[in-house]
Amino acid sequence: MKGYFGQFGGQFVPELLIPPLVELEEAMAHFLPREDFQAELEDLLNNFAGRVTPLTYCPAISEQLGLRLFLKREDLLHTGAHKVNNTLGQGLLAKKMGKKNLIAETGAGQHGVATAAAAARLGMKAKVFMGSIDVERQSANVERMSMLGTEVVPVEDGTQTLKDAINETLRYWIAHQADTHYCFGTAAGPHPFPELVAHFQSVISREARAQMLESQGALPDYVVACVGGGSNAIGMFRNFVDDRDVKIIGVEAAGTGEPGCYNSAPINLGRPGVLHGQISMLLQDEAGQVLPSHSISAGLDYPGVGPEHSHLHSIGRVRYDMATDDEALQACQLLSRAEGIIPALESSHALSWVVKNAAEIKGATVLLCLSGRGDKDMDIIRGAMDERRERNKQ
Ligand SMILES: Cc1ncc(COP(=O)(O)O)c(C=O)c1O
């Protein structure tokens, strides 16, 4: 069915949001296949954002773990994460549609900064909604958005994180749809956003697959990515899904990992439900109320997940595991010290899966999506390390 991945997806929105979603779907059908659109986007991706991103072999960790680890370096992109692949794509599409303004939600601030940069580059105005807890824990990114000329609107509702920022952005879009495009930041939300975002992010696996074949003469045994809403992961998975010998792993955030504590792992610990215009795996209580999520990484702190991931899980094509806050911190430290690369805490969740499962996958070639760099997380990492030192003293 249109807009569905198996039983997941759809368009569960108020009637007032149907016209802009239909307009967007029509614009996708019109512009995305056009060669001039593709050439313009490729120019932006290569000469503004810094594609093609390298494939980096990690000699020290590979030796330590007894496997071969390659990183797809989305952390090297302009603005520091994979998010810019999507914002340049959607920004360009919106401009072709005659829209003057971009609005966006953001959690870690990476999508907000990427939207702000795309808007500035494309001569558009941007407004970014951000939960007030995230405004505090990702303050460096708030400053970057302001510097780029974007207005940041703190959202005080609910858990004051990504879920509430999305609610507020959808509300604003209803009233401003004539001249405004909602630049959705992850491969979730009502149809056609999951397809649109996956389309723009699949450049990650298109490049990585070709790079593996060219440099190694073979595909990897494992492809691994962290899963928040699911955009870097679906971008990394898309071009490997048909390669049946490639095992694909998505890593959700288990939060503190203590039983009964909040987490951000809807595929592992949730069940199907409706949030933000889609049916997908969702953290919810017995009555169907959405549960608050928790992760040390703001970008994974979301109770839902994109519908394509729920589908890939349900058909058994992708294995979804979890990593705790502590495991992610340790992986972050490992990559920094062993390889000279400070990863985002989001991407560190994916790396921690490789560390934890090294014995099981001994000798394997592993391709990991390094979705972003860790500069934005330095305060959180310092705070967590101090806390751990205090705990060990007691
Ligand atoms: C570096 C990084 N990785 C991963 C994510 C998670 O988002 P997604 O699951 O859409 O890739 C974020 C979100 O902000 C991010 O900043």
The ligand as an ORCA input file, in Angstrom:
! r2SCAN-3c Opt
* xyz 0 1
  C      25.330     12.348     14.906
  C      23.958     11.789     14.948
  N      23.778     10.491     14.720
  C      22.555      9.920     14.769
  C      21.442     10.678     15.061
  C      20.109      9.995     15.141
  O      19.244     10.345     14.128
  P      18.873      9.331     12.986
  O      18.421      8.067     13.642
  O      17.803     10.020     12.230
  O      20.099      9.102     12.163
  C      21.562     12.056     15.295
  C      20.405     12.892     15.602
  O      20.475     14.038     15.864
  C      22.865     12.629     15.237
  O      23.073     13.919     15.485
*
